[in-house]
Amino acid sequence: MKHTLFTVLILLGLLGLVSCRQSGPSSDIDVDLINNPISADGYDQSARVAAITFDADLHDFGRITQGENISYSFHFRNTGNADLVISGCSATCGCTVADYPRGRIAPGKDGYITVSFNSQGKIGQQYQEVTVSSNAQPGRTILKITAQVSY
């Protein structure tokens, strides 16, 4: 009797695991799909959308000495027709951090995202990325920095 009860409990547990398994695509929603004015029918010109446009998305610091802390400010403008909100910046390495404006940036206004790189413990050619997340279309922009670190 105990063996049969144990077998039934195991089967019910397995059935529960199988029935709860999610099928199909991941449940993660891409930021670019939220409030996307671009559809199969084309672009909705009347849609109010923020757009972030950088003067440049790459900065080369050139040769630096190991241990230097260096920074560069990437200039951008809201070229859309709605307020821009930067929700965050994430770097590929703990040696790189970004400071960005909080709050709303009106259409036509500009700002800076300052990327700082700590070369302590680094040597040779360095390449780091910072992903800027915002309500702009597209929702993510990648800024890149490079440096040749020597002793």
Z-matrix of the N, CA and C atoms (Angstrom, degrees):
N
C 1 1.440
C 2 1.537 1 111.06
N 3 1.359 2 115.69 1 -44.33
C 4 1.459 3 119.35 2 179.31
C 5 1.523 4 110.66 3 -63.40
N 6 1.324 5 116.15 4 -37.76
C 7 1.468 6 120.52 5 -179.00
C 8 1.536 7 110.35 6 -65.61
N 9 1.313 8 118.34 7 -40.82
C 10 1.465 9 122.96 8 179.36
C 11 1.527 10 110.35 9 -67.05
N 12 1.318 11 117.70 10 -43.72
C 13 1.459 12 121.82 11 178.41
C 14 1.529 13 110.17 12 -62.09
N 15 1.315 14 117.41 13 -43.59
C 16 1.458 15 122.34 14 177.69
C 17 1.529 16 111.17 15 -60.23
N 18 1.332 17 117.79 16 -43.93
C 19 1.465 18 123.08 17 179.36
C 20 1.521 19 110.37 18 -63.49
N 21 1.337 20 117.58 19 -42.49
C 22 1.473 21 121.44 20 179.11
C 23 1.523 22 110.06 21 -63.43
N 24 1.309 23 117.57 22 -43.34
C 25 1.467 24 121.07 23 179.16
C 26 1.527 25 111.34 24 -62.78
N 27 1.313 26 116.93 25 -41.30
C 28 1.468 27 120.97 26 178.01
C 29 1.520 28 109.94 27 -62.73
N 30 1.318 29 117.49 28 -45.44
C 31 1.473 30 121.36 29 -179.67
C 32 1.524 31 111.01 30 -63.99
N 33 1.327 32 118.03 31 -41.22
C 34 1.465 33 120.54 32 177.33
C 35 1.530 34 110.78 33 -63.76
N 36 1.318 35 116.82 34 -40.42
C 37 1.458 36 120.06 35 177.12
C 38 1.510 37 112.59 36 -62.41
N 39 1.325 38 117.27 37 -43.94
C 40 1.467 39 121.29 38 178.05
C 41 1.520 40 111.05 39 -64.59
N 42 1.341 41 116.89 40 -39.94
C 43 1.460 42 120.87 41 178.30
C 44 1.528 43 110.31 42 -62.36
N 45 1.327 44 116.54 43 -39.88
C 46 1.461 45 120.58 44 177.80
C 47 1.514 46 112.03 45 -64.12
N 48 1.310 47 117.62 46 -40.70
C 49 1.465 48 121.15 47 178.50
C 50 1.518 49 111.61 48 -65.17
N 51 1.316 50 116.39 49 -43.26
C 52 1.459 51 120.77 50 -178.45
C 53 1.519 52 110.88 51 -68.51
N 54 1.309 53 118.04 52 -40.32
C 55 1.456 54 120.41 53 -176.90
C 56 1.519 55 112.52 54 -72.73
N 57 1.331 56 118.68 55 -22.03
C 58 1.462 57 122.14 56 179.93
C 59 1.522 58 112.50 57 -89.96
N 60 1.301 59 117.03 58 -10.25
C 61 1.459 60 119.37 59 -177.98
C 62 1.520 61 109.59 60 -65.78
N 63 1.311 62 116.08 61 132.55
C 64 1.453 63 121.28 62 -179.18
C 65 1.516 64 109.29 63 -82.35
N 66 1.316 65 115.20 64 135.24
C 67 1.455 66 118.51 65 176.79
C 68 1.516 67 108.93 66 -113.08
N 69 1.290 68 116.67 67 163.08
C 70 1.456 69 121.05 68 178.91
C 71 1.508 70 111.06 69 88.28
N 72 1.354 71 116.02 70 -162.85
C 73 1.458 72 120.38 71 -175.95
C 74 1.522 73 112.36 72 -69.52
N 75 1.318 74 115.52 73 162.32
C 76 1.442 75 122.70 74 179.15
C 77 1.526 76 110.35 75 -58.33
N 78 1.330 77 116.58 76 151.79
C 79 1.456 78 120.22 77 179.33
C 80 1.524 79 111.91 78 -83.06
N 81 1.341 80 118.66 79 -4.33
C 82 1.461 81 121.06 80 176.85
C 83 1.517 82 109.30 81 -66.53
N 84 1.315 83 116.74 82 135.05
C 85 1.465 84 121.78 83 179.69
C 86 1.510 85 108.35 84 -104.76
N 87 1.309 86 116.66 85 128.03
C 88 1.454 87 121.81 86 178.84
C 89 1.523 88 108.82 87 -71.89
N 90 1.332 89 117.16 88 133.70
C 91 1.460 90 122.51 89 -179.77
C 92 1.528 91 110.79 90 -56.75
N 93 1.330 92 117.80 91 -33.20
C 94 1.463 93 121.26 92 -178.32
C 95 1.520 94 112.61 93 -65.24
N 96 1.317 95 118.95 94 -19.33
C 97 1.452 96 121.37 95 -177.62
C 98 1.514 97 113.21 96 -88.44
N 99 1.323 98 116.96 97 -12.51
C 100 1.455 99 120.60 98 -179.46
C 101 1.519 100 109.19 99 -80.40
N 102 1.313 101 116.70 100 126.57
C 103 1.465 102 122.78 101 -179.00
C 104 1.529 103 111.60 102 53.06
N 105 1.298 104 116.64 103 42.24
C 106 1.456 105 121.93 104 -179.14
C 107 1.528 106 109.54 105 -82.05
N 108 1.345 107 118.45 106 115.80
C 109 1.460 108 120.78 107 -178.61
C 110 1.523 109 112.87 108 -79.20
N 111 1.323 110 116.72 109 -2.94
C 112 1.454 111 120.24 110 -179.17
C 113 1.522 112 107.85 111 -98.16
N 114 1.307 113 116.13 112 124.11
C 115 1.459 114 120.30 113 -179.26
C 116 1.519 115 109.34 114 -130.53
N 117 1.317 116 115.49 115 -175.48
C 118 1.460 117 120.22 116 177.92
C 119 1.524 118 110.77 117 -62.77
N 120 1.320 119 116.30 118 -23.47
C 121 1.466 120 120.61 119 179.70
C 122 1.519 121 113.08 120 -85.65
N 123 1.331 122 117.50 121 -3.85
C 124 1.465 123 120.67 122 179.79
C 125 1.511 124 111.57 123 112.40
N 126 1.319 125 116.69 124 -165.89
C 127 1.453 126 123.52 125 -174.95
C 128 1.518 127 110.18 126 -91.04
N 129 1.314 128 116.45 127 130.66
C 130 1.458 129 122.61 128 177.87
C 131 1.531 130 107.95 129 -85.79
N 132 1.323 131 117.45 130 102.32
C 133 1.465 132 122.27 131 -176.39
C 134 1.523 133 112.78 132 -63.96
N 135 1.331 134 118.24 133 -23.13
C 136 1.459 135 120.70 134 -178.01
C 137 1.528 136 112.21 135 -85.45
N 138 1.325 137 117.97 136 -6.98
C 139 1.465 138 121.28 137 -177.93
C 140 1.522 139 110.30 138 -67.73
N 141 1.322 140 115.32 139 139.26
C 142 1.463 141 120.82 140 176.40
C 143 1.521 142 107.41 141 -93.06
N 144 1.335 143 114.94 142 112.82
C 145 1.455 144 121.18 143 -174.27
C 146 1.521 145 109.74 144 -136.75
N 147 1.322 146 116.24 145 136.36
C 148 1.461 147 120.82 146 172.96
C 149 1.527 148 108.37 147 -80.33
N 150 1.319 149 116.08 148 150.26
C 151 1.470 150 121.72 149 176.21
C 152 1.524 151 107.58 150 -140.96
N 153 1.330 152 116.52 151 130.08
C 154 1.458 153 120.96 152 179.66
C 155 1.525 154 108.12 153 -106.46
N 156 1.345 155 115.78 154 123.02
C 157 1.456 156 121.80 155 -178.58
C 158 1.529 157 108.54 156 -122.10
N 159 1.326 158 115.61 157 120.03
C 160 1.462 159 121.39 158 179.54
C 161 1.519 160 110.28 159 -94.75
N 162 1.344 161 116.85 160 145.89
C 163 1.465 162 121.04 161 173.79
C 164 1.528 163 109.16 162 -62.03
N 165 1.333 164 116.16 163 -39.18
C 166 1.469 165 122.71 164 178.10
C 167 1.518 166 107.16 165 -152.94
N 168 1.325 167 116.15 166 149.49
C 169 1.467 168 119.19 167 178.00
C 170 1.528 169 112.05 168 -112.28
N 171 1.348 170 117.14 169 8.66
C 172 1.460 171 122.56 170 179.20
C 173 1.519 172 108.99 171 -137.57
N 174 1.351 173 115.47 172 134.68
C 175 1.462 174 120.23 173 173.09
C 176 1.524 175 108.65 174 -132.11
N 177 1.331 176 115.48 175 130.08
C 178 1.460 177 122.12 176 177.57
C 179 1.528 178 108.01 177 -105.25
N 180 1.331 179 116.66 178 116.01
C 181 1.461 180 121.52 179 178.39
C 182 1.524 181 111.88 180 -75.34
N 183 1.321 182 117.27 181 -12.57
C 184 1.457 183 120.26 182 -177.52
C 185 1.520 184 110.28 183 75.46
N 186 1.347 185 116.17 184 -146.37
C 187 1.471 186 121.30 185 -179.24
C 188 1.528 187 109.66 186 -84.46
N 189 1.334 188 115.20 187 131.23
C 190 1.458 189 120.79 188 175.49
C 191 1.526 190 108.19 189 -134.82
N 192 1.336 191 115.91 190 164.11
C 193 1.455 192 122.04 191 179.44
C 194 1.517 193 109.23 192 -94.79
N 195 1.336 194 115.54 193 138.15
C 196 1.455 195 120.63 194 179.66
C 197 1.532 196 109.85 195 -54.15
N 198 1.325 197 115.68 196 134.67
C 199 1.456 198 121.83 197 -179.26
C 200 1.519 199 113.37 198 100.73
N 201 1.335 200 117.55 199 -13.11
C 202 1.465 201 120.27 200 178.52
C 203 1.524 202 110.56 201 -70.44
N 204 1.334 203 115.54 202 142.71
C 205 1.459 204 122.91 203 169.71
C 206 1.521 205 106.46 204 -105.83
N 207 1.317 206 116.68 205 118.71
C 208 1.460 207 120.74 206 -175.61
C 209 1.520 208 109.24 207 -126.25
N 210 1.323 209 115.86 208 155.36
C 211 1.464 210 121.58 209 -178.81
C 212 1.516 211 110.54 210 -139.50
N 213 1.331 212 114.23 211 153.99
C 214 1.459 213 121.33 212 174.36
C 215 1.524 214 107.24 213 -143.47
N 216 1.330 215 116.06 214 138.34
C 217 1.459 216 121.41 215 179.19
C 218 1.524 217 109.68 216 -103.56
N 219 1.322 218 115.76 217 115.48
C 220 1.468 219 122.39 218 176.47
C 221 1.527 220 108.39 219 -83.81
N 222 1.326 221 115.83 220 122.01
C 223 1.465 222 121.62 221 179.84
C 224 1.525 223 109.85 222 -86.13
N 225 1.334 224 116.23 223 136.25
C 226 1.463 225 120.66 224 176.90
C 227 1.522 226 110.34 225 -137.65
N 228 1.320 227 115.18 226 164.80
C 229 1.467 228 122.33 227 176.74
C 230 1.525 229 107.84 228 -136.61
N 231 1.330 230 115.91 229 143.57
C 232 1.463 231 120.73 230 172.63
C 233 1.525 232 106.78 231 -81.90
N 234 1.321 233 116.83 232 102.15
C 235 1.468 234 121.95 233 -178.55
C 236 1.524 235 111.72 234 -95.14
N 237 1.318 236 116.70 235 10.36
C 238 1.465 237 120.69 236 178.01
C 239 1.515 238 111.18 237 -90.94
N 240 1.340 239 115.63 238 -168.35
C 241 1.460 240 121.06 239 -179.40
C 242 1.534 241 111.69 240 -118.55
N 243 1.342 242 116.49 241 20.66
C 244 1.465 243 122.68 242 176.06
C 245 1.525 244 108.15 243 -139.78
N 246 1.334 245 116.12 244 160.15
C 247 1.464 246 120.33 245 178.96
C 248 1.527 247 110.65 246 -59.45
N 249 1.321 248 115.53 247 138.40
C 250 1.462 249 123.24 248 177.23
C 251 1.525 250 108.48 249 -96.09
N 252 1.334 251 116.33 250 134.19
C 253 1.459 252 121.59 251 174.98
C 254 1.521 253 107.81 252 -128.83
N 255 1.322 254 116.03 253 118.43
C 256 1.468 255 121.03 254 176.29
C 257 1.520 256 106.63 255 -87.96
N 258 1.325 257 116.57 256 119.43
C 259 1.466 258 120.58 257 -175.63
C 260 1.520 259 112.90 258 -91.25
N 261 1.329 260 117.77 259 -15.55
C 262 1.452 261 119.15 260 178.54
C 263 1.510 262 112.86 261 170.04
N 264 1.327 263 114.52 262 165.52
C 265 1.461 264 122.85 263 175.69
C 266 1.519 265 107.45 264 -135.80
N 267 1.327 266 116.68 265 130.53
C 268 1.464 267 119.77 266 178.59
C 269 1.522 268 108.91 267 -126.60
N 270 1.336 269 115.29 268 139.59
C 271 1.461 270 121.81 269 -176.76
C 272 1.521 271 110.43 270 -105.39
N 273 1.329 272 115.99 271 159.60
C 274 1.460 273 121.81 272 179.66
C 275 1.516 274 112.20 273 -79.13
N 276 1.335 275 117.68 274 -10.44
C 277 1.466 276 121.06 275 -175.22
C 278 1.520 277 108.36 276 -148.67
N 279 1.328 278 116.76 277 148.79
C 280 1.453 279 121.15 278 177.11
C 281 1.518 280 113.40 279 -66.20
N 282 1.325 281 117.08 280 -13.57
C 283 1.464 282 121.79 281 179.18
C 284 1.529 283 111.74 282 -78.52
N 285 1.323 284 116.39 283 -7.03
C 286 1.463 285 121.29 284 -176.08
C 287 1.526 286 108.83 285 -124.90
N 288 1.326 287 115.99 286 129.81
C 289 1.461 288 121.44 287 177.45
C 290 1.524 289 109.00 288 -132.84
N 291 1.321 290 115.78 289 156.25
C 292 1.460 291 120.40 290 -179.89
C 293 1.517 292 109.96 291 -128.74
N 294 1.316 293 115.72 292 139.69
C 295 1.459 294 122.61 293 173.83
C 296 1.523 295 106.48 294 -111.80
N 297 1.322 296 116.95 295 129.79
C 298 1.457 297 121.59 296 -175.01
C 299 1.522 298 110.16 297 -134.29
N 300 1.319 299 118.07 298 157.51
C 301 1.457 300 120.55 299 179.54
C 302 1.527 301 111.44 300 -70.10
N 303 1.326 302 114.71 301 137.18
C 304 1.461 303 120.87 302 174.81
C 305 1.528 304 107.30 303 -96.95
N 306 1.288 305 116.51 304 153.58
C 307 1.460 306 119.81 305 179.02
C 308 1.519 307 111.45 306 95.17
N 309 1.318 308 114.71 307 -175.29
C 310 1.466 309 121.61 308 -175.82
C 311 1.528 310 111.49 309 -87.67
N 312 1.332 311 115.05 310 143.25
C 313 1.462 312 121.57 311 175.50
C 314 1.517 313 106.05 312 -119.28
N 315 1.310 314 116.55 313 115.35
C 316 1.467 315 122.41 314 -174.64
C 317 1.527 316 111.29 315 -67.45
N 318 1.327 317 117.10 316 156.62
C 319 1.473 318 120.31 317 175.31
C 320 1.529 319 110.68 318 -55.01
N 321 1.324 320 115.61 319 135.96
C 322 1.457 321 121.42 320 -179.77
C 323 1.515 322 114.46 321 86.87
N 324 1.329 323 118.09 322 -14.60
C 325 1.467 324 121.37 323 -179.91
C 326 1.523 325 109.74 324 -86.46
N 327 1.329 326 115.06 325 161.63
C 328 1.460 327 118.84 326 -177.78
C 329 1.516 328 111.19 327 -128.75
N 330 1.323 329 114.92 328 175.12
C 331 1.455 330 121.36 329 179.73
C 332 1.513 331 110.34 330 -167.01
N 333 1.328 332 114.94 331 -171.64
C 334 1.465 333 121.08 332 -178.11
C 335 1.523 334 110.12 333 -135.47
N 336 1.325 335 114.69 334 144.26
C 337 1.464 336 121.52 335 168.24
C 338 1.520 337 104.98 336 -114.87
N 339 1.330 338 116.33 337 117.30
C 340 1.459 339 121.66 338 -177.28
C 341 1.524 340 109.08 339 -96.66
N 342 1.325 341 115.31 340 120.65
C 343 1.464 342 122.38 341 179.84
C 344 1.519 343 107.98 342 -105.37
N 345 1.337 344 115.60 343 125.12
C 346 1.461 345 121.45 344 179.92
C 347 1.521 346 109.46 345 -113.32
N 348 1.329 347 115.32 346 139.08
C 349 1.463 348 121.97 347 -177.98
C 350 1.518 349 108.92 348 -125.75
N 351 1.331 350 117.33 349 128.06
C 352 1.459 351 123.57 350 176.71
C 353 1.528 352 107.12 351 -103.92
N 354 1.309 353 117.08 352 114.01
C 355 1.467 354 121.44 353 -175.04
C 356 1.528 355 113.27 354 -87.68
N 357 1.327 356 117.71 355 5.93
C 358 1.470 357 120.55 356 178.59
C 359 1.528 358 110.09 357 -57.14
N 360 1.336 359 116.71 358 126.23
C 361 1.462 360 121.53 359 179.10
C 362 1.521 361 114.55 360 80.16
N 363 1.313 362 118.11 361 3.27
C 364 1.468 363 122.22 362 179.83
C 365 1.522 364 109.19 363 -103.66
N 366 1.318 365 115.95 364 150.75
C 367 1.469 366 120.97 365 176.96
C 368 1.520 367 107.94 366 -150.70
N 369 1.330 368 115.96 367 144.36
C 370 1.455 369 120.59 368 179.02
C 371 1.516 370 112.71 369 85.18
N 372 1.327 371 115.51 370 -165.17
C 373 1.464 372 121.58 371 -178.07
C 374 1.526 373 109.95 372 -69.83
N 375 1.330 374 116.06 373 127.24
C 376 1.465 375 122.13 374 179.21
C 377 1.521 376 109.63 375 -116.01
N 378 1.312 377 115.16 376 140.97
C 379 1.464 378 122.16 377 178.78
C 380 1.521 379 106.88 378 -138.46
N 381 1.314 380 117.04 379 118.92
C 382 1.466 381 121.70 380 -179.36
C 383 1.520 382 109.43 381 -127.17
N 384 1.329 383 115.23 382 150.11
C 385 1.460 384 121.36 383 177.97
C 386 1.518 385 109.74 384 -123.91
N 387 1.327 386 115.08 385 147.23
C 388 1.458 387 122.94 386 172.82
C 389 1.524 388 106.32 387 -125.46
N 390 1.327 389 115.85 388 124.57
C 391 1.459 390 120.74 389 177.86
C 392 1.522 391 108.46 390 -95.55
N 393 1.328 392 115.53 391 122.03
C 394 1.463 393 122.79 392 179.00
C 395 1.525 394 107.23 393 -97.52
N 396 1.329 395 116.57 394 121.23
C 397 1.462 396 121.66 395 178.00
C 398 1.519 397 108.82 396 -106.21
N 399 1.337 398 115.88 397 133.67
C 400 1.462 399 120.10 398 -177.46
C 401 1.522 400 109.63 399 -153.50
N 402 1.329 401 114.85 400 179.65
C 403 1.456 402 120.23 401 176.09
C 404 1.534 403 111.60 402 -88.46
N 405 1.326 404 116.82 403 11.51
C 406 1.469 405 121.40 404 -179.64
C 407 1.526 406 109.96 405 -75.01
N 408 1.296 407 114.60 406 170.44
C 409 1.467 408 121.01 407 175.16
C 410 1.521 409 106.99 408 -115.70
N 411 1.346 410 121.84 409 109.24
C 412 1.466 411 127.40 410 4.38
C 413 1.523 412 111.63 411 -76.22
N 414 1.329 413 116.64 412 164.33
C 415 1.457 414 122.89 413 -174.26
C 416 1.515 415 115.15 414 -79.32
N 417 1.326 416 117.29 415 -11.26
C 418 1.468 417 120.51 416 -179.74
C 419 1.524 418 109.77 417 -133.36
N 420 1.322 419 114.64 418 138.11
C 421 1.459 420 121.68 419 174.96
C 422 1.522 421 107.03 420 -130.97
N 423 1.326 422 117.09 421 140.06
C 424 1.463 423 120.53 422 179.90
C 425 1.517 424 109.69 423 -108.17
N 426 1.336 425 115.53 424 125.25
C 427 1.455 426 122.91 425 174.08
C 428 1.528 427 107.02 426 -102.96
N 429 1.338 428 115.94 427 143.23
C 430 1.463 429 120.82 428 -175.46
C 431 1.518 430 110.93 429 -127.44
N 432 1.342 431 115.15 430 141.82
C 433 1.463 432 120.58 431 173.19
C 434 1.522 433 108.18 432 -128.63
N 435 1.327 434 115.91 433 149.08
C 436 1.452 435 121.72 434 175.47
C 437 1.521 436 108.65 435 -134.95
N 438 1.332 437 115.08 436 155.56
C 439 1.471 438 120.86 437 176.51
C 440 1.535 439 107.72 438 -160.15
N 441 1.310 440 114.89 439 148.96
C 442 1.462 441 121.62 440 173.17
C 443 1.517 442 106.10 441 -104.49
N 444 1.346 443 116.54 442 108.17
C 445 1.463 444 121.37 443 -174.31
C 446 1.535 445 108.80 444 -97.45
N 447 1.335 446 115.22 445 129.31
C 448 1.466 447 120.06 446 177.34
C 449 1.527 448 109.51 447 -133.74
N 450 1.342 449 116.29 448 168.49
C 451 1.466 450 121.37 449 179.41
C 452 1.483 451 111.31 450 -71.49
